Structure formats: C-alpha cells, structure tokens
Amino acid sequence: PTSAAFTVRASSYADELVKTAKTVASPGRGILAMDESNATCGKRLASIGLENTEANRQAYRTLLVSAPGLGDYISGAILFEETLYQSTIDGKKMVDVLVEQKIVPGIKVDKGLVPLPGSNNESWCQGLDGLSSRTAAYYQQGARFAKWRTVVSIPNGPSALAVKEAAWGLARYAAISQDSGLVPIVEPEILLDGDHGIDRTFEVAQKVWAEVFFYLAENNVMFEGILLKPSMVTPGAECKDKATPQKVADYTLKLLHRRIPPAVPGIMFLSGGQSEVEATLNLNAMNQSPNPWHVSFSYARALQNTCLKTWGGRPENVKAAQDSLLVRAKANSLAQLGKYTGEGESEEAKKGMFVKGYVY
C-alpha cells in the first residue's frame, strides 16, 4: 500500500505568530486603525482646518498613541509607514509608546488600489513586489502584525476576475508576512456602495470568503497565525431597507460559521463608513452568545471621528480629545464582551460616515 505524505510548511516564527495573534485577540480589546496614508490623513486634517504637514500628522498621532490607559481597550494599532519610524512630539519612538501601553504595533503593507484591466471598472491591490524585504525591515522596527486591504464592489459585479485577484493577492501577502514574523490581517472589504439588500451582500461575501480561504490554504498559510478584518454583512448604503443590529449580527455570524475555520483566532471587523454608535451596536449584537473566535473591532473613523473634531488642532484640547477616544474605545471594549448599552452617546457619535466611492 502507498502512503501519502503531507507537509505543511511552518514559518520559523510559528509559535510567535500564534502568540501575537492571541495577544491582539484578547478579551475586551480590539484594534485602533490609524494607518491612513498621508493623503487620507490630509483629508482628515483638512476637515478641522489643519494643513497636511508631517508636524501636524505627528501631533495627531502622538495624541492617539499616548492617550492614558488606551491599552485597557486597545490590543493593537495599525500604523502607516511614516508613523512606524516616527517619534512623538516628546521625542519617544511611537512604537515604544505603544509597547509601554501593552499595544502591539502593526503596519499597513499594501500599496493601494489601482484599476484592474479586463474587469468591470474594478480594482486590485498592489504591493507584492519587494514585500518580503519590506516586511523583514518592519519586523526589525518593531511591527508584529501587518495589514493588506483590498476591495470588492457589489454594484460592479463583482466579476470572477476581481474576486480571484483579491483572494490570491491576500493569500500571497499572508504567506510572505508570516515568513517575516508578522501576523497578517486579511481584509477583503466588501464596499457599502450600492442600493442592494442584505441578502445580496451575504451572497457576495460567501463567494469572496470561500475563495480567500481556498487560496490561503493553497499558499500554506497557518490559520492559527492570521487575523481577519471583514466587513459586516449589511445592506448597501443606499438601500431603503435598513437592518437592525440584530439582523446584521444574524447574517454576519451565519456567514462566519459557514466560511471561517475555528482555527482563526480573531475576527476584527472594519466599520466601513458606519457611524460610531452603529459600529458599536452591531459588534455588541454579535457578542450576545459565545463564538468560536474572538469577535472584535479594527476601527479607524469609528474610533477617531469625535476625537479628531474635539482636538481641532489645538494643544489645549489634547486631553479632551484623548478622553473622547477613550470613550469610544471603552464602548467597543464593552461591545466585544457583549455588555454595551448605548446609553449617553453624543449626537456626533450617531452621525453616519459613509462616503460614496471612498478612496482610502
């Protein structure tokens, strides 16, 4: 009789990858996404009347990482390359400030979206060229996880080509990151754009996640050493039928149970233009019963919006801005534990942040 030999290539960092993933996916904590590119950060600063200079970006990001007690609610922070190598306005390395707060530093490694030739006006994510040497350098600088975001558009199809390209790119990135000691966050964002209902989102998400895990397996990616950053299953932003948090939770959890192996330690949802309160309510609804994975958050605008407006670029507002960041971080921490009530939320926190055709 012949015997079949199966080899699973484990990175020399295998144990460390598992430990990092579990640290990020620790109870009551989630990820602060502060990895906006310089152009996107410029748009945020412009919204409060500030010029897009390195000094202003440094001042804002110093405010975020040095908020006292942030590590009680935040387990990881995704940084843009500039921030990974930057010091705070007090001269301490941003990475060191995070580590002191018991927050794992992470790094955005994709190079952004470009048009995908041969598709239905869809895009693909670039950045695989030279990724191996970049991830090795980021590890040396103190990063311990990575993020790669690609998108799928429902109004544009999505075409089989775009879905396959998204899944394959994510899988190659994940394998390369693990090889350098970085836990890859796998993020195929299904955009909110469109007037489709929640069932159509569910159908597309099932297809996308099936393809993503097929190619992750093909590339020998170790599932225990990855984190996912999916979008919640919601109707399109222009759909007349809005979904309650309970309905969003039911559809999203059904998708996860059908597609995501329990070996994956953490599901860190993106907010994708939901209001601060909406993102928290939906997360809370998903944590009303036990899940095989840590179901948590990786929010950017849904953590930073009120904080940024409170700061307004004024040094005297730094403490008040940090306090508002902690309010949002604590609300999402409670939602991760299924204990968020929604009491006492400001009107600002209830404002939707969807932008049609949002460029990241």
Beta strands, then each sheet from edge to edge (+ up, - down):
strand 1: 30-34
strand 2: 74-79
strand 3: 104-108
strand 4: 113-115
strand 5: 123-125
strand 6: 145-152
strand 7: 183-190
strand 8: 227-228
strand 9: 266-269
strand 10: 294-299
sheet 1: 1+ 2+ 3+ 6+ 7+ 8+ 9+ 10+ 1+
sheet 2: 4+ 5-
end
